[in-house]
Amino acid sequence: MKVIAAYLLAALGGNASPTAEDLKAILSSVGAEADNEKIELLLSQVKGKDLTELIAAGREMIASVPSGGGGVVVVASGGGGGGAVVEEKVEEKKVEEKEESEEDFGFDLFG
């Protein structure tokens, strides 16, 4: 990931085709180690390709990845006073409903 970030930083800085030395310089400037194999692999995969097209293709790939989150609901009030955020976890609610249904009968079928 850090090699990709260094590549993107170089490209955003105006370098249309960053070299391995460019990426190593960026990584070393932030104290990160440069992995020559990963740098060479990335450069071989992006050689001759447009960065905008690569990003667009990446977005399509990410859009197809399921991102189930366990059912977190976030509600914010829009009253101008900052707004409160409430989170409700569906899994915890299911456990509470099960416990309540057992208590409603007043007896335990298996005990």
Helices and strands as residue ranges (DSSP letters): H 2-12, H 20-29, H 36-46, H 51-63, E 72-76, E 85-89, H 90-105
